[in-house]
Each structure stands twice: as C-alpha cells, then as structure tokens.
Amino acid sequence: MEGNFKKKTFGGYDTEEVDLAFISLNKKIEDQAQQIATLKEELQQVKEDKAMLINQTAITKQANEEIARLAIKEASSLIDKAKKNANMILKESMDYVKGLDREVNGFKDSAIDFRAQVEKMSKDLLETIDKSEIFSLIKEENTKKETEDN
C-alpha cells in the first residue's frame, strides 16, 4: 500500500486512500501489539512453569535423598538387630553346648564311680567268699589232693 497512492491532479494524494492505508496500518499495529502481548503472557507462563518445574525437581531430588537416607538408616538398623539376634542365638547355643558338656562329664564321672563301686563290691564279695568256711574247706581239700598227688 505504501507508495501506491494515486496522485490527484492538483498536488497531493487521494485522502480517502491515505486514510484507508492508515486505518489498515493501525489495524496491523494493533494486531501485532495484541500478538506481542499474548506472546509476552505465554512467555511469562512458560517462565513460571519452568520455575515450578525447577522447584518440583529440587523438591523431588530432596525427597529422594531423604528416602535414600531413611532407607539406609532402616537397613542399618535391621542389620544391627540381625547381628544382635545372631549373637544372642550364638550365646544360647554355646550355653546349651556347655550344659551338654557338663552333663556328659557328669555321666562319665557317674560311670567311673559306678565302675569303682562294682569293683569294690567284687573285691568285697571275693573277700567274703575267701573268708567263708566252705571256701576254706574247699581250699584245704584241694591242698590235700595236691600233696597226695605229688
């Protein structure tokens, strides 16, 4: 439109054409101003969204770090409990084995005592038999036979 104005015969441009050109240009300027305003609003919204996403990312990162820290703490606690339980079970097992060892040693001592008692009873019984009159008579008779046989 610019520069395409028709000249009137006595100097100047056709005012109606110039007015229409100004109206058209003003309309374009208003449209572009509106478009610029809309784009600025969109840019502002994008900036706000970006800031929100950055904030959410930071919060998510912090939450993940906290979750990891708590998980490590919980795992450490569970490991400590497991160690304590294992140590307790080991101690109980050792105490049980020591008790069994004492019992076995008690049985050994009882067996040794029982053998000693049986041995003493046997000696006492043999001594009683040796001192009995019947055995003395049997011995005398055997001694007589041996002397007669010789």
TORPA-4810 file (N, C-alpha, C, O; in nm, 3 decimals):
<nodes>
NODE_1_0.082_-0.118_0.000_0.000_0.000_0.000_0.086_0.124_0.000_0.057_0.223_-0.068_M
NODE_2_0.194_0.116_0.079_0.278_0.234_0.084_0.334_0.260_-0.055_0.382_0.170_-0.124_E
NODE_3_0.327_0.381_-0.093_0.384_0.419_-0.222_0.294_0.389_-0.340_0.331_0.417_-0.453_G
NODE_4_0.179_0.333_-0.318_0.089_0.303_-0.428_-0.029_0.400_-0.433_-0.132_0.372_-0.493_N
NODE_5_-0.011_0.511_-0.370_-0.121_0.608_-0.367_-0.130_0.677_-0.503_-0.030_0.707_-0.568_F
NODE_6_-0.252_0.701_-0.541_-0.273_0.776_-0.666_-0.269_0.924_-0.637_-0.324_0.972_-0.538_K
NODE_7_-0.205_0.994_-0.724_-0.196_1.139_-0.706_-0.318_1.202_-0.770_-0.366_1.160_-0.875_K
NODE_8_-0.365_1.303_-0.704_-0.474_1.381_-0.763_-0.411_1.481_-0.857_-0.290_1.507_-0.851_K
NODE_9_-0.483_1.532_-0.936_-0.430_1.622_-1.038_-0.367_1.747_-0.983_-0.268_1.794_-1.040_T
NODE_10_-0.417_1.803_-0.878_-0.357_1.927_-0.827_-0.279_1.902_-0.700_-0.321_1.949_-0.594_F
NODE_11_-0.174_1.833_-0.703_-0.083_1.809_-0.593_-0.147_1.736_-0.477_-0.253_1.776_-0.427_G
NODE_12_-0.089_1.637_-0.436_-0.130_1.560_-0.320_-0.188_1.424_-0.355_-0.210_1.389_-0.471_G
NODE_13_-0.209_1.353_-0.251_-0.260_1.217_-0.265_-0.408_1.216_-0.238_-0.465_1.310_-0.183_Y
NODE_14_-0.468_1.107_-0.278_-0.611_1.091_-0.254_-0.628_1.066_-0.104_-0.582_0.963_-0.054_D
NODE_15_-0.692_1.155_-0.034_-0.706_1.148_0.112_-0.783_1.024_0.157_-0.753_0.967_0.262_T
NODE_16_-0.877_0.984_0.080_-0.955_0.866_0.115_-0.865_0.743_0.113_-0.874_0.657_0.200_E
NODE_17_-0.781_0.734_0.012_-0.688_0.622_0.000_-0.586_0.624_0.113_-0.553_0.519_0.170_E
NODE_18_-0.535_0.742_0.146_-0.438_0.755_0.254_-0.503_0.718_0.387_-0.442_0.648_0.468_V
NODE_19_-0.625_0.765_0.410_-0.696_0.731_0.534_-0.716_0.580_0.546_-0.697_0.523_0.653_D
NODE_20_-0.754_0.517_0.437_-0.773_0.371_0.438_-0.640_0.300_0.467_-0.638_0.200_0.538_L
NODE_21_-0.531_0.352_0.413_-0.398_0.294_0.437_-0.361_0.309_0.584_-0.310_0.216_0.645_A
NODE_22_-0.388_0.429_0.642_-0.359_0.449_0.784_-0.443_0.356_0.871_-0.393_0.298_0.968_F
NODE_23_-0.568_0.341_0.837_-0.657_0.252_0.914_-0.604_0.109_0.906_-0.598_0.038_1.007_I
NODE_24_-0.565_0.067_0.787_-0.512_-0.067_0.767_-0.383_-0.086_0.847_-0.365_-0.189_0.912_S
NODE_25_-0.293_0.012_0.841_-0.167_0.002_0.916_-0.192_0.003_1.067_-0.130_-0.074_1.141_L
NODE_26_-0.283_0.088_1.112_-0.317_0.090_1.255_-0.373_-0.045_1.299_-0.342_-0.093_1.408_N
NODE_27_-0.454_-0.106_1.214_-0.511_-0.238_1.245_-0.399_-0.340_1.257_-0.398_-0.422_1.349_K
NODE_28_-0.302_-0.336_1.163_-0.189_-0.428_1.168_-0.107_-0.405_1.295_-0.065_-0.501_1.359_K
NODE_29_-0.084_-0.279_1.330_-0.007_-0.247_1.451_-0.080_-0.298_1.575_-0.018_-0.356_1.664_I
NODE_30_-0.212_-0.278_1.580_-0.291_-0.326_1.694_-0.286_-0.479_1.701_-0.271_-0.536_1.809_E
NODE_31_-0.300_-0.544_1.584_-0.294_-0.691_1.581_-0.159_-0.741_1.630_-0.150_-0.835_1.709_D
NODE_32_-0.052_-0.675_1.582_0.081_-0.717_1.623_0.105_-0.685_1.771_0.171_-0.762_1.841_Q
NODE_33_0.052_-0.572_1.818_0.064_-0.539_1.960_-0.009_-0.644_2.044_0.040_-0.686_2.149_A
NODE_34_-0.126_-0.685_1.997_-0.203_-0.789_2.068_-0.125_-0.920_2.066_-0.119_-0.991_2.166_Q
NODE_35_-0.067_-0.951_1.951_0.011_-1.074_1.939_0.133_-1.069_2.031_0.167_-1.168_2.095_Q
NODE_36_0.198_-0.952_2.038_0.313_-0.936_2.128_0.270_-0.953_2.273_0.339_-1.020_2.350_I
NODE_37_0.156_-0.895_2.310_0.105_-0.907_2.446_0.075_-1.054_2.478_0.107_-1.103_2.586_A
NODE_38_0.012_-1.122_2.383_-0.020_-1.264_2.402_0.108_-1.345_2.418_0.117_-1.432_2.505_T
NODE_39_0.206_-1.318_2.332_0.334_-1.389_2.340_0.406_-1.360_2.472_0.469_-1.449_2.529_L
NODE_40_0.397_-1.234_2.520_0.458_-1.200_2.649_0.391_-1.278_2.762_0.457_-1.328_2.852_K
NODE_41_0.256_-1.288_2.755_0.184_-1.365_2.857_0.226_-1.512_2.853_0.250_-1.575_2.956_E
NODE_42_0.235_-1.565_2.729_0.277_-1.705_2.715_0.419_-1.724_2.767_0.448_-1.822_2.835_E
NODE_43_0.508_-1.628_2.735_0.646_-1.634_2.783_0.649_-1.631_2.936_0.722_-1.707_2.999_L
NODE_44_0.568_-1.542_2.994_0.561_-1.534_3.140_0.512_-1.666_3.199_0.564_-1.713_3.300_Q
NODE_45_0.410_-1.726_3.135_0.357_-1.854_3.182_0.464_-1.963_3.170_0.479_-2.047_3.259_Q
NODE_46_0.538_-1.963_3.059_0.645_-2.061_3.039_0.752_-2.043_3.147_0.802_-2.141_3.202_V
NODE_47_0.787_-1.916_3.178_0.886_-1.890_3.282_0.837_-1.940_3.418_0.912_-2.000_3.494_K
NODE_48_0.708_-1.915_3.446_0.651_-1.963_3.573_0.650_-2.115_3.578_0.684_-2.175_3.680_E
NODE_49_0.611_-2.178_3.465_0.611_-2.324_3.458_0.752_-2.379_3.478_0.772_-2.478_3.548_D
NODE_50_0.849_-2.312_3.415_0.989_-2.354_3.428_1.033_-2.344_3.574_1.095_-2.436_3.628_K
NODE_51_1.001_-2.232_3.638_1.038_-2.213_3.778_0.971_-2.320_3.865_1.033_-2.375_3.956_A
NODE_52_0.843_-2.349_3.835_0.771_-2.451_3.911_0.836_-2.588_3.890_0.853_-2.664_3.985_M
NODE_53_0.872_-2.620_3.766_0.936_-2.748_3.738_1.072_-2.758_3.806_1.108_-2.863_3.859_L
NODE_54_1.147_-2.649_3.805_1.277_-2.648_3.873_1.256_-2.671_4.022_1.329_-2.748_4.085_I
NODE_55_1.156_-2.605_4.078_1.124_-2.621_4.220_1.080_-2.766_4.249_1.125_-2.827_4.347_N
NODE_56_0.992_-2.819_4.163_0.947_-2.957_4.181_1.064_-3.055_4.170_1.072_-3.152_4.244_Q
NODE_57_1.153_-3.027_4.076_1.271_-3.112_4.059_1.357_-3.108_4.185_1.405_-3.212_4.231_T
NODE_58_1.376_-2.990_4.239_1.455_-2.976_4.361_1.388_-3.049_4.477_1.453_-3.118_4.555_A
NODE_59_1.256_-3.033_4.487_1.181_-3.100_4.595_1.189_-3.251_4.577_1.210_-3.325_4.673_I
NODE_60_1.172_-3.297_4.452_1.180_-3.441_4.424_1.318_-3.495_4.458_1.331_-3.601_4.518_T
NODE_61_1.420_-3.420_4.418_1.558_-3.462_4.448_1.579_-3.470_4.599_1.636_-3.567_4.650_K
NODE_62_1.532_-3.368_4.670_1.546_-3.365_4.816_1.469_-3.482_4.878_1.519_-3.548_4.970_Q
NODE_63_1.347_-3.507_4.828_1.267_-3.617_4.881_1.336_-3.751_4.854_1.340_-3.838_4.941_A
NODE_64_1.391_-3.767_4.733_1.462_-3.891_4.700_1.584_-3.910_4.790_1.612_-4.021_4.835_N
NODE_65_1.656_-3.802_4.816_1.772_-3.810_4.905_1.728_-3.848_5.046_1.794_-3.928_5.112_E
NODE_66_1.618_-3.791_5.091_1.566_-3.822_5.225_1.520_-3.968_5.232_1.546_-4.037_5.331_E
NODE_67_1.452_-4.013_5.126_1.408_-4.153_5.121_1.528_-4.245_5.124_1.529_-4.345_5.195_I
NODE_68_1.631_-4.212_5.045_1.753_-4.295_5.043_1.819_-4.295_5.181_1.864_-4.399_5.228_A
NODE_69_1.825_-4.178_5.245_1.886_-4.169_5.377_1.808_-4.255_5.478_1.867_-4.328_5.557_R
NODE_70_1.675_-4.244_5.473_1.592_-4.322_5.565_1.605_-4.472_5.536_1.607_-4.553_5.628_L
NODE_71_1.613_-4.507_5.407_1.628_-4.649_5.371_1.760_-4.703_5.423_1.766_-4.815_5.475_A
NODE_72_1.866_-4.624_5.410_1.997_-4.667_5.461_1.992_-4.680_5.613_2.047_-4.774_5.669_I
NODE_73_1.927_-4.584_5.678_1.915_-4.588_5.824_1.837_-4.712_5.867_1.877_-4.781_5.961_K
NODE_74_1.726_-4.740_5.798_1.644_-4.857_5.831_1.723_-4.986_5.806_1.719_-5.078_5.887_E
NODE_75_1.793_-4.991_5.693_1.874_-5.110_5.662_1.981_-5.130_5.769_2.006_-5.242_5.812_A
NODE_76_2.044_-5.021_5.810_2.147_-5.029_5.914_2.087_-5.080_6.044_2.147_-5.162_6.114_S
NODE_77_1.969_-5.030_6.077_1.901_-5.074_6.199_1.867_-5.223_6.191_1.886_-5.296_6.288_S
NODE_78_1.818_-5.267_6.075_1.786_-5.409_6.058_1.911_-5.495_6.068_1.908_-5.603_6.126_L
NODE_79_2.021_-5.447_6.011_2.147_-5.521_6.019_2.192_-5.532_6.165_2.235_-5.638_6.210_I
NODE_80_2.181_-5.421_6.240_2.219_-5.422_6.381_2.132_-5.521_6.459_2.183_-5.597_6.542_D
NODE_81_2.001_-5.520_6.433_1.911_-5.614_6.501_1.948_-5.757_6.466_1.949_-5.845_6.553_K
NODE_82_1.977_-5.781_6.338_2.013_-5.916_6.295_2.142_-5.961_6.363_2.154_-6.077_6.405_A
NODE_83_2.239_-5.870_6.375_2.365_-5.904_6.443_2.338_-5.937_6.589_2.391_-6.035_6.641_K
NODE_84_2.255_-5.855_6.655_2.224_-5.881_6.796_2.155_-6.016_6.812_2.188_-6.093_6.902_K
NODE_85_2.058_-6.044_6.722_1.988_-6.172_6.729_2.084_-6.288_6.704_2.077_-6.390_6.772_N
NODE_86_2.173_-6.271_6.607_2.270_-6.377_6.577_2.362_-6.399_6.697_2.391_-6.514_6.732_A
NODE_87_2.407_-6.291_6.759_2.494_-6.304_6.877_2.420_-6.371_6.992_2.476_-6.453_7.064_N
NODE_88_2.292_-6.334_7.009_2.212_-6.395_7.115_2.194_-6.545_7.089_2.208_-6.626_7.180_M
NODE_89_2.164_-6.580_6.964_2.147_-6.722_6.929_2.278_-6.797_6.949_2.279_-6.909_7.000_I
NODE_90_2.388_-6.734_6.909_2.519_-6.797_6.927_2.549_-6.819_7.076_2.598_-6.925_7.114_L
NODE_91_2.520_-6.718_7.159_2.544_-6.731_7.303_2.458_-6.843_7.361_2.506_-6.925_7.438_K
NODE_92_2.329_-6.845_7.322_2.241_-6.950_7.373_2.290_-7.088_7.329_2.287_-7.183_7.407_E
NODE_93_2.336_-7.097_7.205_2.388_-7.226_7.155_2.512_-7.267_7.233_2.527_-7.384_7.270_S
NODE_94_2.601_-7.172_7.257_2.723_-7.203_7.333_2.687_-7.246_7.475_2.745_-7.341_7.527_M
NODE_95_2.592_-7.176_7.538_2.548_-7.215_7.672_2.490_-7.356_7.672_2.516_-7.435_7.762_D
NODE_96_2.411_-7.387_7.568_2.350_-7.519_7.557_2.457_-7.626_7.542_2.452_-7.731_7.606_Y
NODE_97_2.557_-7.598_7.455_2.666_-7.694_7.434_2.745_-7.713_7.563_2.783_-7.825_7.597_V
NODE_98_2.771_-7.603_7.635_2.842_-7.615_7.763_2.763_-7.700_7.862_2.819_-7.782_7.934_K
NODE_99_2.630_-7.680_7.863_2.544_-7.761_7.950_2.551_-7.908_7.913_2.560_-7.995_8.000_G
NODE_100_2.548_-7.937_7.782_2.559_-8.076_7.738_2.695_-8.134_7.777_2.704_-8.249_7.818_L
NODE_101_2.800_-8.053_7.765_2.934_-8.098_7.803_2.939_-8.133_7.952_2.997_-8.234_7.991_D
NODE_102_2.877_-8.047_8.034_2.873_-8.075_8.178_2.796_-8.205_8.205_2.836_-8.286_8.289_R
NODE_103_2.685_-8.224_8.132_2.607_-8.347_8.151_2.688_-8.470_8.112_2.689_-8.570_8.184_E
NODE_104_2.757_-8.461_7.997_2.838_-8.574_7.952_2.949_-8.603_8.053_2.974_-8.719_8.087_V
NODE_105_3.014_-8.497_8.102_3.118_-8.516_8.203_3.059_-8.576_8.331_3.123_-8.658_8.397_N
NODE_106_2.936_-8.534_8.365_2.868_-8.592_8.481_2.842_-8.741_8.460_2.859_-8.821_8.552_G
NODE_107_2.800_-8.778_8.336_2.778_-8.920_8.307_2.909_-8.997_8.314_2.913_-9.110_8.364_F
NODE_108_3.017_-8.936_8.265_3.148_-9.002_8.272_3.187_-9.025_8.418_3.230_-9.135_8.456_K
NODE_109_3.172_-8.920_8.499_3.206_-8.933_8.642_3.120_-9.040_8.708_3.168_-9.119_8.789_D
NODE_110_2.990_-9.041_8.673_2.900_-9.142_8.730_2.943_-9.282_8.688_2.940_-9.376_8.768_S
NODE_111_2.983_-9.297_8.560_3.026_-9.428_8.511_3.153_-9.471_8.584_3.166_-9.588_8.620_A
NODE_112_3.247_-9.378_8.604_3.371_-9.411_8.676_3.339_-9.450_8.820_3.394_-9.548_8.872_I
NODE_113_3.250_-9.373_8.885_3.209_-9.406_9.022_3.141_-9.542_9.029_3.167_-9.622_9.119_D
NODE_114_3.052_-9.568_8.930_2.979_-9.695_8.927_3.077_-9.811_8.910_3.064_-9.914_8.976_F
NODE_115_3.176_-9.795_8.821_3.276_-9.900_8.799_3.355_-9.924_8.928_3.381_-10.037_8.967_R
NODE_116_3.391_-9.814_8.994_3.466_-9.827_9.119_3.383_-9.900_9.224_3.435_-9.983_9.298_A
NODE_117_3.253_-9.870_9.229_3.165_-9.937_9.325_3.153_-10.086_9.292_3.157_-10.171_9.381_Q
NODE_118_3.137_-10.115_9.160_3.125_-10.256_9.120_3.254_-10.331_9.153_3.251_-10.444_9.201_V
NODE_119_3.368_-10.264_9.126_3.498_-10.325_9.155_3.513_-10.351_9.305_3.559_-10.458_9.346_E
NODE_120_3.473_-10.254_9.387_3.481_-10.270_9.533_3.388_-10.381_9.579_3.424_-10.463_9.663_K
NODE_121_3.266_-10.382_9.521_3.172_-10.487_9.559_3.227_-10.624_9.521_3.213_-10.721_9.596_M
NODE_122_3.292_-10.630_9.404_3.350_-10.759_9.361_3.460_-10.801_9.458_3.465_-10.917_9.499_S
NODE_123_3.548_-10.708_9.494_3.656_-10.739_9.588_3.600_-10.782_9.722_3.644_-10.879_9.783_K
NODE_124_3.498_-10.705_9.768_3.435_-10.739_9.896_3.373_-10.878_9.890_3.384_-10.957_9.983_D
NODE_125_3.308_-10.907_9.777_3.242_-11.036_9.760_3.347_-11.148_9.756_3.330_-11.252_9.819_L
NODE_126_3.457_-11.124_9.682_3.564_-11.224_9.676_3.627_-11.243_9.815_3.660_-11.354_9.855_L
NODE_127_3.643_-11.133_9.885_3.700_-11.140_10.020_3.608_-11.218_10.112_3.653_-11.300_10.193_E
NODE_128_3.479_-11.193_10.100_3.381_-11.265_10.181_3.384_-11.413_10.148_3.380_-11.499_10.236_T
NODE_129_3.393_-11.441_10.017_3.397_-11.582_9.975_3.525_-11.647_10.028_3.524_-11.759_10.079_I
NODE_130_3.637_-11.571_10.013_3.764_-11.626_10.060_3.762_-11.653_10.211_3.826_-11.748_10.257_D
NODE_131_3.692_-11.574_10.285_3.687_-11.589_10.431_3.581_-11.689_10.476_3.577_-11.726_10.593_K
NODE_132_3.496_-11.731_10.386_3.387_-11.821_10.427_3.443_-11.960_10.461_3.548_-12.000_10.411_S
NODE_133_3.372_-12.031_10.546_3.414_-12.163_10.591_3.411_-12.264_10.478_3.500_-12.349_10.469_E
NODE_134_3.315_-12.255_10.393_3.304_-12.351_10.283_3.425_-12.339_10.194_3.484_-12.439_10.153_I
NODE_135_3.462_-12.217_10.163_3.576_-12.196_10.074_3.704_-12.244_10.142_3.793_-12.299_10.076_F
NODE_136_3.714_-12.222_10.272_3.831_-12.270_10.345_3.839_-12.422_10.339_3.947_-12.478_10.322_S
NODE_137_3.727_-12.486_10.352_3.723_-12.632_10.344_3.762_-12.680_10.205_3.835_-12.778_10.189_L
NODE_138_3.712_-12.607_10.103_3.744_-12.644_9.964_3.894_-12.626_9.942_3.956_-12.708_9.874_I
NODE_139_3.951_-12.524_9.996_4.095_-12.499_9.980_4.176_-12.610_10.048_4.273_-12.661_9.993_K
NODE_140_4.133_-12.644_10.166_4.204_-12.749_10.240_4.199_-12.879_10.164_4.299_-12.951_10.152_E
NODE_141_4.085_-12.909_10.113_4.069_-13.033_10.038_4.156_-13.032_9.914_4.218_-13.133_9.881_E
NODE_142_4.161_-12.920_9.846_4.244_-12.910_9.725_4.391_-12.923_9.761_4.469_-12.985_9.688_N
NODE_143_4.429_-12.865_9.871_4.569_-12.872_9.915_4.604_-13.017_9.948_4.714_-13.061_9.915_T
NODE_144_4.517_-13.091_10.011_4.540_-13.231_10.045_4.556_-13.312_9.919_4.645_-13.397_9.910_K
NODE_145_4.473_-13.289_9.823_4.479_-13.364_9.699_4.610_-13.337_9.629_4.671_-13.428_9.572_K
NODE_146_4.653_-13.214_9.632_4.777_-13.180_9.563_4.895_-13.250_9.631_4.985_-13.299_9.563_E
NODE_147_4.894_-13.254_9.761_5.004_-13.320_9.831_4.998_-13.471_9.811_5.103_-13.534_9.803_T
NODE_148_4.886_-13.527_9.802_4.872_-13.670_9.780_4.914_-13.705_9.639_4.972_-13.811_9.615_E
NODE_149_4.884_-13.618_9.547_4.918_-13.645_9.408_5.068_-13.631_9.386_5.121_-13.688_9.291_D
NODE_150_5.132_-13.562_9.464_5.276_-13.542_9.445_5.347_-13.650_9.512_5.470_-13.654_9.509_N
</nodes>
